[in-house]
């Protein structure tokens, strides 16, 4: 079955790069990225936070009012941020990474992002939807600049996107059924 949102695309290119990489440091950060992405998709909070550095600081460069709220500073704030994402049901995310640059301390991912937004969250944002209990498809182009500390833990996950409200235009006409979302946490291979 083809899925509208498939989080396995979040780490597919990283796994391919890891298989080809011989440098120990680059292998370390690719392994962290893969573990981070899989834990986020599952969702496995403890495994996810095990990939995050104590001095983590994420910044969202999307503009608008939500940028500061989506830019946690410190490991505890990053944990609160991930708890909010999962608790609100916004954890169904596909980042179809098309390009990746792997350095010694940084890694950049770029590709199309799809996310299932809960109707209740959209309503709280002031967006009218026909069914608050339904999910709706959000799409954007996303670049993430990742930085890793000497232990290979994520220091930053800085994201850049179009980010304006135009991305939400027509979202009420893009419902996503739960069976159109690949649930990594329910996969026996996860």
GROMACS elastic network, one bead per residue, 0.5 to 0.9 nm:
[ bonds ]
;  ai    aj funct       b0    kb
    1   180     6  0.85749   500
    2     5     6  0.88468   500
    2     6     6  0.86272   500
    2   180     6  0.75678   500
    2   182     6  0.88268   500
    3     6     6  0.58758   500
    3   179     6  0.78904   500
    3   181     6  0.55736   500
    3   182     6  0.60966   500
    4    94     6  0.89475   500
    4   114     6  0.82394   500
    4   137     6  0.86475   500
    4   176     6  0.75815   500
    4   177     6  0.89912   500
    4   180     6  0.53239   500
    4   181     6  0.60300   500
    4   182     6  0.80897   500
    5    92     6  0.72500   500
    5    93     6  0.67178   500
    5    94     6  0.55801   500
    5    95     6  0.89891   500
    5   114     6  0.63938   500
    5   115     6  0.71234   500
    5   116     6  0.77491   500
    5   137     6  0.87814   500
    5   176     6  0.88127   500
    5   180     6  0.66686   500
    5   182     6  0.62363   500
    6     9     6  0.61510   500
    6    10     6  0.81413   500
    6    92     6  0.83157   500
    6    93     6  0.74502   500
    6    94     6  0.54653   500
    6    95     6  0.84524   500
    6    96     6  0.84903   500
    6   114     6  0.87475   500
    6   180     6  0.86023   500
    6   181     6  0.61719   500
    6   183     6  0.77187   500
    6   184     6  0.83132   500
    7    10     6  0.53619   500
    7    11     6  0.78971   500
    7    37     6  0.83362   500
    7    38     6  0.81777   500
    7    41     6  0.62463   500
    7    92     6  0.73229   500
    7    93     6  0.58764   500
    7    95     6  0.69117   500
    7    96     6  0.80806   500
    7   181     6  0.84747   500
    7   182     6  0.68534   500
    7   183     6  0.77881   500
    7   184     6  0.70547   500
    8    11     6  0.59020   500
    8    12     6  0.62662   500
    8    37     6  0.86123   500
    8    38     6  0.78168   500
    8    41     6  0.81793   500
    8    94     6  0.74525   500
    8    95     6  0.86721   500
    8    96     6  0.84952   500
    8   182     6  0.82130   500
    8   184     6  0.73450   500
    9    12     6  0.50947   500
    9    13     6  0.75139   500
    9    94     6  0.63518   500
    9    95     6  0.62218   500
    9    97     6  0.66841   500
   10    13     6  0.77185   500
   10    14     6  0.81626   500
   10    34     6  0.82407   500
   10    37     6  0.64335   500
   10    38     6  0.81488   500
   10    41     6  0.87651   500
   10    93     6  0.83590   500
   10    94     6  0.59785   500
   10    96     6  0.57085   500
   10    97     6  0.61995   500
   11    14     6  0.50832   500
   11    15     6  0.61606   500
   11    16     6  0.87046   500
   11    33     6  0.76406   500
   11    34     6  0.55402   500
   11    35     6  0.87862   500
   11    37     6  0.64046   500
   11    38     6  0.74972   500
   11    95     6  0.85098   500
   11    96     6  0.84380   500
   11    97     6  0.76798   500
   12    15     6  0.53089   500
   12    16     6  0.64394   500
   12    17     6  0.87946   500
   12    34     6  0.85747   500
   12    96     6  0.84052   500
   12    97     6  0.77965   500
   13    16     6  0.50169   500
   13    17     6  0.61464   500
   13    18     6  0.85311   500
   13    96     6  0.87345   500
   13    97     6  0.65411   500
   13    98     6  0.74168   500
   13    99     6  0.80792   500
   13   100     6  0.77154   500
   14    17     6  0.50348   500
   14    18     6  0.60165   500
   14    19     6  0.86224   500
   14    30     6  0.61767   500
   14    31     6  0.81758   500
   14    33     6  0.75192   500
   14    34     6  0.65994   500
   14    97     6  0.85684   500
   14   100     6  0.78906   500
   15    19     6  0.62503   500
   15    20     6  0.88122   500
   15    30     6  0.76568   500
   15    31     6  0.81502   500
   15    34     6  0.71040   500
   16    19     6  0.52554   500
   16    20     6  0.66316   500
   16    21     6  0.88154   500
   17    20     6  0.51885   500
   17    21     6  0.60076   500
   17    27     6  0.86622   500
   17    30     6  0.78112   500
   17   100     6  0.88086   500
   17   102     6  0.88990   500
   18    21     6  0.50415   500
   18    22     6  0.81010   500
   18    26     6  0.81696   500
   18    27     6  0.59237   500
   18    30     6  0.61870   500
   18    31     6  0.73636   500
   19    22     6  0.83323   500
   19    27     6  0.88162   500
   21    24     6  0.81286   500
   21    26     6  0.71495   500
   21    27     6  0.62475   500
   22    25     6  0.88836   500
   22    26     6  0.78683   500
   22    27     6  0.69714   500
   23    26     6  0.54717   500
   23    27     6  0.60927   500
   23    28     6  0.86395   500
   24    27     6  0.50118   500
   24    28     6  0.60810   500
   24    29     6  0.88683   500
   25    29     6  0.64907   500
   25    30     6  0.86629   500
   25   103     6  0.87703   500
   25   104     6  0.62014   500
   25   105     6  0.81719   500
   25   152     6  0.79619   500
   26    29     6  0.53126   500
   26    30     6  0.61338   500
   26    31     6  0.85162   500
   26   102     6  0.67164   500
   26   103     6  0.66629   500
   26   104     6  0.58604   500
   26   105     6  0.80535   500
   26   107     6  0.89561   500
   27    30     6  0.51061   500
   27    31     6  0.60184   500
   27    32     6  0.85806   500
   28    31     6  0.51721   500
   28    32     6  0.62865   500
   28    33     6  0.87132   500
   28   151     6  0.84830   500
   28   152     6  0.59447   500
   29    33     6  0.61115   500
   29    34     6  0.86096   500
   29   102     6  0.84316   500
   29   103     6  0.89458   500
   29   104     6  0.81034   500
   29   105     6  0.76826   500
   29   106     6  0.81309   500
   29   107     6  0.78869   500
   29   147     6  0.88445   500
   29   148     6  0.67961   500
   29   151     6  0.89880   500
   29   152     6  0.53876   500
   29   153     6  0.75839   500
   29   154     6  0.84301   500
   30    33     6  0.50195   500
   30    34     6  0.61895   500
   30    35     6  0.86050   500
   30   102     6  0.80459   500
   30   107     6  0.82959   500
   30   152     6  0.89206   500
   31    34     6  0.51758   500
   31    35     6  0.61465   500
   31    36     6  0.84700   500
   31   152     6  0.86420   500
   32    35     6  0.51034   500
   32    36     6  0.59056   500
   32    37     6  0.84475   500
   32    51     6  0.62532   500
   32   148     6  0.88174   500
   32   152     6  0.65559   500
   32   153     6  0.67062   500
   32   154     6  0.76380   500
   33    36     6  0.50553   500
   33    37     6  0.60334   500
   33    38     6  0.85528   500
   33    51     6  0.81208   500
   33   107     6  0.89035   500
   33   146     6  0.87162   500
   33   153     6  0.88455   500
   33   154     6  0.80390   500
   34    37     6  0.51556   500
   34    38     6  0.61066   500
   34    39     6  0.84916   500
   35    38     6  0.52588   500
   35    39     6  0.60353   500
   35    40     6  0.84929   500
   35    47     6  0.77153   500
   35    48     6  0.74120   500
   35    51     6  0.72871   500
   36    39     6  0.52422   500
   36    40     6  0.60998   500
   36    41     6  0.86481   500
   36    47     6  0.74782   500
   36    48     6  0.53034   500
   36    49     6  0.81128   500
   36    50     6  0.83377   500
   36    51     6  0.58834   500
   36    52     6  0.82277   500
   36   154     6  0.85840   500
   37    40     6  0.51234   500
   37    41     6  0.62030   500
   37    42     6  0.86540   500
   37    48     6  0.78980   500
   38    41     6  0.50899   500
   38    42     6  0.60591   500
   38    43     6  0.77677   500
   38    44     6  0.83259   500
   38    47     6  0.89274   500
   38    48     6  0.81169   500
   38   184     6  0.77873   500
   38   185     6  0.87681   500
   38   190     6  0.78959   500
   39    42     6  0.51882   500
   39    43     6  0.53938   500
   39    45     6  0.68961   500
   39    46     6  0.82471   500
   39    47     6  0.57118   500
   39    49     6  0.86917   500
   39   185     6  0.87428   500
   40    44     6  0.64098   500
   40    45     6  0.73127   500
   40    47     6  0.84292   500
   40    48     6  0.59824   500
   40    82     6  0.82417   500
   40    86     6  0.88956   500
   40    91     6  0.74843   500
   41    44     6  0.77706   500
   41    91     6  0.68823   500
   41    92     6  0.70418   500
   41    93     6  0.73927   500
   41    94     6  0.88694   500
   41   183     6  0.77046   500
   41   184     6  0.61046   500
   41   185     6  0.69652   500
   42    45     6  0.86826   500
   42    91     6  0.89085   500
   42   183     6  0.73266   500
   42   184     6  0.53233   500
   42   186     6  0.77862   500
   42   190     6  0.75778   500
   43    47     6  0.87362   500
   43    48     6  0.79831   500
   43    86     6  0.74467   500
   43    91     6  0.77081   500
   43   184     6  0.83061   500
   43   185     6  0.65161   500
   44    47     6  0.54773   500
   44    48     6  0.60507   500
   44    49     6  0.86729   500
   44   185     6  0.83371   500
   45    48     6  0.50261   500
   45    49     6  0.60858   500
   45    50     6  0.85127   500
   45    79     6  0.81382   500
   45    82     6  0.77993   500
   45    83     6  0.77865   500
   46    49     6  0.52450   500
   46    50     6  0.61354   500
   47    50     6  0.50844   500
   47    51     6  0.69271   500
   48    51     6  0.55970   500
   48    52     6  0.71392   500
   48    79     6  0.89093   500
   48    82     6  0.88699   500
   49    52     6  0.51248   500
   49    53     6  0.82898   500
   49    75     6  0.80402   500
   49    78     6  0.83866   500
   49    79     6  0.68089   500
   49    82     6  0.89869   500
   50    53     6  0.80171   500
   50   153     6  0.80355   500
   51   152     6  0.80042   500
   51   153     6  0.51598   500
   51   154     6  0.60552   500
   52    55     6  0.84082   500
   52    56     6  0.65647   500
   52    75     6  0.68550   500
   52    78     6  0.83080   500
   52    79     6  0.89987   500
   52   148     6  0.88692   500
   52   153     6  0.52235   500
   52   155     6  0.65738   500
   52   156     6  0.85984   500
   53    56     6  0.52106   500
   53    57     6  0.89386   500
   53    74     6  0.85058   500
   53    75     6  0.66723   500
   53   148     6  0.79059   500
   53   149     6  0.70671   500
   53   151     6  0.84482   500
   53   152     6  0.84032   500
   53   154     6  0.53300   500
   53   155     6  0.52904   500
   53   156     6  0.85470   500
   54    74     6  0.65695   500
   54    75     6  0.51129   500
   54    76     6  0.82940   500
   54   153     6  0.86685   500
   54   154     6  0.89472   500
   54   155     6  0.78175   500
   55    73     6  0.78216   500
   55    74     6  0.52231   500
   55    75     6  0.61147   500
   55   155     6  0.63851   500
   55   156     6  0.88296   500
   56    72     6  0.82494   500
   56    73     6  0.63901   500
   56    75     6  0.53930   500
   56    76     6  0.89337   500
   56    77     6  0.88007   500
   56    78     6  0.72920   500
   56   153     6  0.88565   500
   56   154     6  0.67212   500
   56   156     6  0.56326   500
   56   157     6  0.85061   500
   57    71     6  0.72535   500
   57    72     6  0.59000   500
   57    74     6  0.55281   500
   57    75     6  0.75431   500
   57    77     6  0.85427   500
   57    78     6  0.74770   500
   57   155     6  0.62484   500
   57   156     6  0.52172   500
   57   157     6  0.75168   500
   57   158     6  0.83538   500
   58    70     6  0.79013   500
   58    71     6  0.50563   500
   58    72     6  0.54634   500
   58    73     6  0.63469   500
   58    74     6  0.84399   500
   58    78     6  0.75446   500
   58   155     6  0.77737   500
   58   157     6  0.50627   500
   58   158     6  0.53534   500
   58   159     6  0.80801   500
   59    67     6  0.76563   500
   59    68     6  0.77728   500
   59    70     6  0.70932   500
   59    72     6  0.70192   500
   59    73     6  0.82882   500
   59   156     6  0.75360   500
   59   157     6  0.68871   500
   59   159     6  0.65360   500
   59   160     6  0.88829   500
   60    63     6  0.79356   500
   60    66     6  0.86166   500
   60    67     6  0.53554   500
   60    68     6  0.73053   500
   60    69     6  0.87775   500
   60    70     6  0.60469   500
   60    71     6  0.54990   500
   60   157     6  0.83792   500
   60   158     6  0.57276   500
   60   160     6  0.64336   500
   60   161     6  0.85139   500
   61    67     6  0.64054   500
   61    68     6  0.89433   500
   61    71     6  0.87448   500
   61   158     6  0.73570   500
   61   159     6  0.59410   500
   61   160     6  0.50302   500
   61   161     6  0.70490   500
   61   163     6  0.79984   500
   62    66     6  0.80665   500
   62    67     6  0.59232   500
   62   159     6  0.76820   500
   62   160     6  0.59601   500
   62   161     6  0.56357   500
   62   162     6  0.63603   500
   62   164     6  0.70164   500
   63    66     6  0.74163   500
   63    67     6  0.56786   500
   63    68     6  0.87271   500
   63   162     6  0.86336   500
   63   163     6  0.64921   500
   63   164     6  0.70998   500
   64    67     6  0.60124   500
   64    68     6  0.86114   500
   64   163     6  0.77233   500
   64   164     6  0.69738   500
   64   165     6  0.84233   500
   65    68     6  0.68903   500
   65    69     6  0.77496   500
   66    69     6  0.52364   500
   66    70     6  0.61257   500
   66    71     6  0.87521   500
   67    70     6  0.52123   500
   67    71     6  0.63343   500
   67   163     6  0.89512   500
   68    71     6  0.51250   500
   68    72     6  0.78320   500
   69    72     6  0.71476   500
   69    81     6  0.86839   500
   70    81     6  0.73185   500
   71    77     6  0.88512   500
   71    78     6  0.83529   500
   71    81     6  0.84666   500
   71   158     6  0.84173   500
   72    75     6  0.82208   500
   72    76     6  0.85650   500
   72    77     6  0.51239   500
   72    78     6  0.52768   500
   72    79     6  0.86918   500
   72    80     6  0.82706   500
   72    81     6  0.66972   500
   73    76     6  0.80196   500
   73    77     6  0.57108   500
   73    78     6  0.66882   500
   74    77     6  0.53237   500
   74    78     6  0.62257   500
   74    79     6  0.86848   500
   75    79     6  0.61375   500
   75    80     6  0.86486   500
   76    80     6  0.62612   500
   76    81     6  0.86199   500
   77    81     6  0.61032   500
   77    82     6  0.86792   500
   78    82     6  0.62795   500
   78    83     6  0.85637   500
   79    82     6  0.51995   500
   79    83     6  0.60987   500
   79    84     6  0.85845   500
   80    84     6  0.61352   500
   80    85     6  0.86758   500
   81    84     6  0.51483   500
   81    85     6  0.63505   500
   81    86     6  0.88549   500
   82    85     6  0.50136   500
   82    86     6  0.62662   500
   82    87     6  0.83566   500
   82    91     6  0.85535   500
   83    86     6  0.52819   500
   83    87     6  0.57433   500
   83    88     6  0.83392   500
   84    88     6  0.58660   500
   84    89     6  0.83872   500
   84    90     6  0.83224   500
   85    88     6  0.54578   500
   85    89     6  0.62934   500
   85    90     6  0.50736   500
   85    91     6  0.56200   500
   86    89     6  0.50960   500
   86    90     6  0.59387   500
   86    91     6  0.51938   500
   86    92     6  0.86987   500
   87    90     6  0.76912   500
   87    91     6  0.84619   500
   88    91     6  0.79966   500
   88   118     6  0.75348   500
   88   120     6  0.86786   500
   88   121     6  0.72620   500
   89    92     6  0.73654   500
   89   116     6  0.82995   500
   89   117     6  0.74957   500
   89   118     6  0.63594   500
   89   121     6  0.87183   500
   90    93     6  0.75774   500
   90   115     6  0.72795   500
   90   116     6  0.63282   500
   90   117     6  0.56361   500
   90   118     6  0.66099   500
   90   121     6  0.85021   500
   91   115     6  0.77497   500
   91   116     6  0.77106   500
   91   117     6  0.86662   500
   92   114     6  0.83298   500
   92   115     6  0.57371   500
   92   116     6  0.55321   500
   92   117     6  0.80750   500
   92   181     6  0.73321   500
   92   182     6  0.84836   500
   92   183     6  0.80432   500
   93   113     6  0.71809   500
   93   114     6  0.57824   500
   93   116     6  0.67258   500
   94    97     6  0.88908   500
   94   112     6  0.79671   500
   94   113     6  0.54968   500
   94   114     6  0.50633   500
   94   115     6  0.63203   500
   95    98     6  0.89492   500
   95   109     6  0.88519   500
   95   110     6  0.80799   500
   95   111     6  0.61873   500
   95   112     6  0.57812   500
   95   114     6  0.65237   500
   95   115     6  0.86249   500
   95   141     6  0.88505   500
   95   142     6  0.76464   500
   96   110     6  0.79063   500
   96   111     6  0.52242   500
   96   112     6  0.53164   500
   96   113     6  0.62286   500
   96   114     6  0.82759   500
   97   100     6  0.71824   500
   97   109     6  0.60258   500
   97   110     6  0.53263   500
   97   112     6  0.69317   500
   97   113     6  0.84341   500
   97   142     6  0.89157   500
   97   143     6  0.89740   500
   98   109     6  0.76059   500
   98   110     6  0.59494   500
   98   111     6  0.50785   500
   98   112     6  0.79318   500
   99   108     6  0.79868   500
   99   109     6  0.59210   500
   99   110     6  0.52593   500
   99   111     6  0.67959   500
  100   107     6  0.70554   500
  100   108     6  0.53962   500
  100   110     6  0.64496   500
  101   106     6  0.82676   500
  101   107     6  0.55597   500
  101   108     6  0.51342   500
  101   109     6  0.68781   500
  102   105     6  0.82432   500
  102   106     6  0.64417   500
  102   108     6  0.66485   500
  102   109     6  0.88892   500
  103   106     6  0.51618   500
  103   107     6  0.57894   500
  103   108     6  0.85854   500
  104   107     6  0.80402   500
  104   148     6  0.85586   500
  105   146     6  0.83053   500
  105   147     6  0.56913   500
  105   148     6  0.52631   500
  105   149     6  0.69306   500
  105   150     6  0.80186   500
  105   152     6  0.82146   500
  106   145     6  0.69864   500
  106   146     6  0.53944   500
  106   148     6  0.61637   500
  107   144     6  0.82217   500
  107   145     6  0.60129   500
  107   146     6  0.50830   500
  107   147     6  0.65300   500
  107   148     6  0.83374   500
  108   143     6  0.70281   500
  108   144     6  0.56209   500
  108   146     6  0.60106   500
  108   147     6  0.87855   500
  109   142     6  0.80474   500
  109   143     6  0.56123   500
  109   144     6  0.52752   500
  109   145     6  0.67121   500
  109   146     6  0.81167   500
  110   141     6  0.76348   500
  110   142     6  0.57466   500
  110   144     6  0.65407   500
  110   145     6  0.89444   500
  111   140     6  0.87259   500
  111   141     6  0.58962   500
  111   142     6  0.56611   500
  111   143     6  0.67038   500
  112   139     6  0.72738   500
  112   140     6  0.60059   500
  112   142     6  0.60783   500
  112   143     6  0.88191   500
  113   138     6  0.80782   500
  113   139     6  0.56292   500
  113   140     6  0.52625   500
  113   141     6  0.57969   500
  113   142     6  0.60754   500
  114   137     6  0.67136   500
  114   138     6  0.56165   500
  114   140     6  0.67115   500
  114   141     6  0.88123   500
  115   136     6  0.80006   500
  115   137     6  0.58457   500
  115   138     6  0.51441   500
  115   139     6  0.65664   500
  115   140     6  0.88523   500
  116   135     6  0.55763   500
  116   136     6  0.53010   500
  116   138     6  0.63017   500
  116   175     6  0.85748   500
  116   176     6  0.69371   500
  116   181     6  0.83955   500
  117   120     6  0.84520   500
  117   121     6  0.68469   500
  117   122     6  0.68839   500
  117   134     6  0.84973   500
  117   135     6  0.53645   500
  117   136     6  0.50738   500
  117   137     6  0.63271   500
  117   138     6  0.67033   500
  117   176     6  0.89596   500
  118   121     6  0.53617   500
  118   122     6  0.65051   500
  118   123     6  0.87777   500
  118   132     6  0.70172   500
  118   133     6  0.67854   500
  118   134     6  0.60560   500
  118   136     6  0.63517   500
  119   122     6  0.50502   500
  119   123     6  0.60970   500
  119   124     6  0.86029   500
  119   127     6  0.86690   500
  119   128     6  0.84353   500
  119   129     6  0.62819   500
  119   130     6  0.81996   500
  119   131     6  0.62749   500
  119   133     6  0.56446   500
  119   134     6  0.53960   500
  119   135     6  0.56442   500
  119   136     6  0.67153   500
  119   172     6  0.83958   500
  120   123     6  0.50560   500
  120   124     6  0.62245   500
  120   125     6  0.86784   500
  120   129     6  0.85475   500
  120   131     6  0.82876   500
  120   133     6  0.64893   500
  120   134     6  0.81382   500
  120   135     6  0.88286   500
  121   124     6  0.50499   500
  121   125     6  0.63227   500
  121   126     6  0.88370   500
  121   127     6  0.87052   500
  121   132     6  0.80656   500
  122   126     6  0.64605   500
  122   127     6  0.51856   500
  122   128     6  0.71692   500
  122   129     6  0.73440   500
  122   132     6  0.80152   500
  122   136     6  0.87095   500
  122   172     6  0.89294   500
  123   126     6  0.50093   500
  123   128     6  0.56844   500
  123   129     6  0.67699   500
  123   132     6  0.70874   500
  124   127     6  0.72958   500
  125   128     6  0.88675   500
  127   168     6  0.82307   500
  127   171     6  0.86754   500
  127   172     6  0.80494   500
  128   131     6  0.88809   500
  128   132     6  0.88058   500
  128   172     6  0.70047   500
  129   132     6  0.64250   500
  129   134     6  0.87305   500
  129   136     6  0.87533   500
  129   171     6  0.80826   500
  129   173     6  0.81835   500
  130   134     6  0.84189   500
  130   172     6  0.68385   500
  130   173     6  0.86786   500
  131   134     6  0.54287   500
  131   135     6  0.84046   500
  131   172     6  0.87241   500
  132   135     6  0.79597   500
  134   175     6  0.69407   500
  134   176     6  0.74889   500
  134   177     6  0.76092   500
  134   178     6  0.87466   500
  135   174     6  0.85178   500
  135   175     6  0.56920   500
  135   176     6  0.53277   500
  135   177     6  0.68156   500
  135   178     6  0.77301   500
  136   171     6  0.61519   500
  136   172     6  0.65196   500
  136   173     6  0.78371   500
  136   174     6  0.54193   500
  136   176     6  0.52687   500
  136   177     6  0.84398   500
  137   168     6  0.89476   500
  137   171     6  0.62772   500
  137   172     6  0.84056   500
  137   173     6  0.87500   500
  137   174     6  0.54228   500
  137   175     6  0.61025   500
  137   176     6  0.60536   500
  138   167     6  0.69844   500
  138   168     6  0.66242   500
  138   171     6  0.65519   500
  138   174     6  0.81262   500
  139   167     6  0.67937   500
  139   168     6  0.83442   500
  140   161     6  0.67928   500
  140   162     6  0.67742   500
  140   163     6  0.76562   500
  140   167     6  0.68119   500
  141   160     6  0.83736   500
  141   161     6  0.57329   500
  141   162     6  0.67740   500
  141   163     6  0.89193   500
  142   159     6  0.68269   500
  142   160     6  0.58171   500
  142   162     6  0.78116   500
  143   158     6  0.82494   500
  143   159     6  0.56955   500
  143   160     6  0.51551   500
  143   161     6  0.65271   500
  144   157     6  0.61842   500
  144   158     6  0.54341   500
  144   160     6  0.63064   500
  144   161     6  0.88514   500
  145   156     6  0.74515   500
  145   157     6  0.58040   500
  145   158     6  0.51459   500
  145   159     6  0.64395   500
  145   160     6  0.83601   500
  146   154     6  0.69125   500
  146   155     6  0.73263   500
  146   156     6  0.53601   500
  146   158     6  0.64267   500
  146   159     6  0.87211   500
  147   152     6  0.88670   500
  147   153     6  0.82441   500
  147   154     6  0.59053   500
  147   155     6  0.52477   500
  147   156     6  0.50809   500
  147   157     6  0.68820   500
  147   158     6  0.86082   500
  148   151     6  0.75917   500
  148   152     6  0.52047   500
  148   153     6  0.51378   500
  148   155     6  0.51509   500
  148   156     6  0.71996   500
  149   152     6  0.52133   500
  149   153     6  0.54172   500
  149   154     6  0.66428   500
  149   155     6  0.61610   500
  150   153     6  0.74500   500
  152   155     6  0.88598   500
  154   157     6  0.72351   500
  160   163     6  0.78381   500
  161   164     6  0.85002   500
  162   165     6  0.89835   500
  162   166     6  0.88222   500
  162   167     6  0.77437   500
  163   166     6  0.80537   500
  163   167     6  0.69285   500
  164   167     6  0.60963   500
  164   168     6  0.80707   500
  165   168     6  0.53146   500
  165   169     6  0.69084   500
  166   169     6  0.50546   500
  166   170     6  0.86884   500
  167   170     6  0.82713   500
  167   171     6  0.79839   500
  168   171     6  0.52589   500
  168   172     6  0.83794   500
  169   172     6  0.80116   500
  170   173     6  0.55067   500
  170   174     6  0.70541   500
  171   174     6  0.51308   500
  171   175     6  0.75823   500
  172   175     6  0.67027   500
  176   179     6  0.83138   500
  176   180     6  0.64641   500
  176   181     6  0.77886   500
  177   180     6  0.53279   500
  177   181     6  0.72517   500
  178   181     6  0.54878   500
  178   182     6  0.83939   500
  178   183     6  0.89623   500
  179   182     6  0.73312   500
  179   183     6  0.87894   500
  182   185     6  0.89818   500
  182   186     6  0.86495   500
  182   187     6  0.87099   500
  183   186     6  0.55306   500
  183   187     6  0.67862   500
  184   187     6  0.51765   500
  184   188     6  0.85264   500
  184   189     6  0.83799   500
  184   190     6  0.62323   500
  185   188     6  0.79377   500
  185   189     6  0.88627   500
  185   190     6  0.61183   500
  186   189     6  0.85815   500
  186   190     6  0.73949   500
  187   190     6  0.53774   500
